[in-house]
Amino acid sequence: MPPDGGRRTRRVMTALIVIGILLAATGLALAAFTGIATHRGVEGVLIITALIVGGLFLSVPAKLYLTLQLMRHADEQAAAQRDDER
């Protein structure tokens, strides 16, 4: 793996989180500020649901990955600090 492979993965995951949040926000905005659910019926509800679920599908796994990477980094720093104190 190249030296900046972790950085590239982090950027991709961050982009997925942003895209996911934007999709979910678009779905919520459609539900709250338009009449798409009432005018289009079941099709409108499916559109809104697909946007929200798609956004969550993108953002949650990426957030979990980034959280695990942060925890691993913090553990490595704590181990290095303990080694320095010895």
Helices and strands as residue ranges (DSSP letters): H 5-33, H 36-39, H 42-85
